[in-house]
Amino acid sequence: MAKSKAEKAAEHALDTARVAVGDAEKAVKKLDKKTKRQAEDLHDRLAQAAKDAKKAVRRANKTADDARVSAKSVAEHVAAPASDTGIPTFRELRDRAKGRGIQGYSRMNKAQLLHALGEG
């Protein structure tokens, strides 16, 4: 039996639709691959950022520990001034010069302060 024009047109439209669906499925697969690749790249960058952050935290902790040790060392030296040896510290000499009204004391070094105070 011969097919009518309408049936032929319908079959042609159906074939065209099948091709279009196949093309759409290919495009979705391609897009899925691209999206998957982007997600993997993002995962890798996130993992690297986490690794870098951990490294930065370790460095910060080490720096803080070093600063605490350094501050403790400085505090120990400040707590035991040179006056234990009988020689006044620079700050002590400067304070004495200020108290006596010696001009230019703020620009003097330790030897000059000792001389100006008559202790050198």
Backbone torsions as a table, in degrees:
resi	resn	phi	psi	omega
1	MET	NA	141.2	-175.9
2	ALA	-81.8	142.3	-178.7
3	LYS	-86.1	144.3	178.9
4	SER	-79.3	164.3	179.6
5	LYS	-59.1	-38.1	-178.4
6	ALA	-65.1	-40.8	178.8
7	GLU	-66.1	-42.5	178.2
8	LYS	-62.2	-43.5	179.7
9	ALA	-63.7	-37.6	179.5
10	ALA	-67.5	-42.9	177.6
11	GLU	-63.4	-41.3	178.4
12	HIS	-63.4	-42.8	178.5
13	ALA	-63.9	-39.3	178.9
14	LEU	-65.4	-42.5	176.7
15	ASP	-62.4	-43.2	179.1
16	THR	-62.5	-39.8	179.0
17	ALA	-66.5	-40.1	178.4
18	ARG	-61.9	-43.0	178.3
19	VAL	-62.7	-43.7	180.0
20	ALA	-63.3	-40.1	178.0
21	VAL	-64.8	-42.6	177.7
22	GLY	-61.3	-44.6	177.6
23	ASP	-62.1	-40.3	179.3
24	ALA	-65.2	-40.7	178.0
25	GLU	-62.9	-41.1	177.0
26	LYS	-62.0	-42.1	-179.5
27	ALA	-64.3	-39.1	179.1
28	VAL	-65.5	-43.3	178.2
29	LYS	-60.9	-43.6	179.6
30	LYS	-63.3	-43.4	178.8
31	LEU	-65.2	-39.6	177.6
32	ASP	-61.5	-41.4	178.0
33	LYS	-63.0	-43.1	-179.8
34	LYS	-64.6	-44.9	179.3
35	THR	-63.9	-41.4	178.8
36	LYS	-63.2	-42.9	178.8
37	ARG	-63.4	-42.1	178.2
38	GLN	-63.7	-40.2	178.8
39	ALA	-64.7	-40.5	177.7
40	GLU	-64.5	-42.1	177.6
41	ASP	-62.4	-42.6	178.8
42	LEU	-63.7	-40.5	177.8
43	HIS	-61.8	-44.4	179.1
44	ASP	-63.3	-43.3	179.1
45	ARG	-64.8	-38.7	178.7
46	LEU	-65.6	-41.2	177.9
47	ALA	-63.4	-41.7	178.6
48	GLN	-65.5	-40.1	178.8
49	ALA	-64.2	-39.5	178.4
50	ALA	-65.5	-40.9	178.3
51	LYS	-63.3	-44.2	178.8
52	ASP	-64.0	-38.3	179.6
53	ALA	-65.2	-41.8	177.8
54	LYS	-62.7	-40.3	179.0
55	LYS	-64.2	-41.4	179.5
56	ALA	-64.7	-38.4	178.4
57	VAL	-65.3	-42.9	177.6
58	ARG	-61.2	-43.1	178.8
59	ARG	-63.4	-43.0	-179.6
60	ALA	-63.5	-42.1	178.3
61	ASN	-64.0	-41.0	178.8
62	LYS	-64.5	-42.7	179.1
63	THR	-63.0	-41.8	179.1
64	ALA	-65.0	-40.9	177.6
65	ASP	-63.1	-43.7	178.5
66	ASP	-62.0	-39.7	-179.8
67	ALA	-66.2	-39.0	178.5
68	ARG	-64.0	-43.3	179.3
69	VAL	-63.6	-43.9	-179.8
70	SER	-64.1	-44.0	179.3
71	ALA	-63.5	-38.7	178.6
72	LYS	-64.8	-42.2	179.3
73	SER	-63.3	-43.5	178.7
74	VAL	-64.5	-42.3	-180.0
75	ALA	-62.1	-37.8	178.7
76	GLU	-65.6	-38.8	179.1
77	HIS	-71.3	-36.2	179.0
78	VAL	-71.0	-35.7	-178.7
79	ALA	-68.3	-25.4	179.3
80	ALA	-115.6	79.8	-176.9
81	PRO	-68.1	169.5	-178.0
82	ALA	-69.6	-10.2	-178.5
83	SER	-66.3	-13.0	175.1
84	ASP	-63.8	-26.1	-179.0
85	THR	-89.0	-2.9	-178.8
86	GLY	94.4	-11.3	177.7
87	ILE	-95.6	123.4	-179.8
88	PRO	-67.6	151.9	178.6
89	THR	-77.0	165.3	178.6
90	PHE	-57.8	-44.3	-179.5
91	ARG	-64.2	-40.7	177.6
92	GLU	-62.5	-43.1	178.5
93	LEU	-63.6	-42.4	179.5
94	ARG	-63.5	-41.4	178.1
95	ASP	-64.2	-40.0	177.7
96	ARG	-63.6	-43.7	179.9
97	ALA	-63.4	-39.5	178.1
98	LYS	-63.8	-43.5	179.5
99	GLY	-63.3	-34.1	179.5
100	ARG	-85.0	-6.0	177.6
101	GLY	77.0	27.6	179.3
102	ILE	-74.6	126.0	-178.3
103	GLN	-74.4	141.7	177.4
104	GLY	78.1	12.0	-177.3
105	TYR	-60.9	-30.9	-175.6
106	SER	-70.8	-18.7	179.5
107	ARG	-100.0	-0.7	-176.7
108	MET	-87.0	150.7	173.0
109	ASN	-91.5	-178.5	-174.4
110	LYS	-61.3	-43.8	-179.4
111	ALA	-63.7	-41.2	179.5
112	GLN	-66.8	-39.0	178.2
113	LEU	-64.3	-42.6	177.9
114	LEU	-59.1	-44.0	-179.8
115	HIS	-65.5	-44.2	-177.9
116	ALA	-65.1	-31.7	-179.8
117	LEU	-86.4	-5.6	179.5
118	GLY	76.9	22.0	-178.3
119	GLU	-105.4	-3.1	-174.4
120	GLY	-104.9	NA	NA
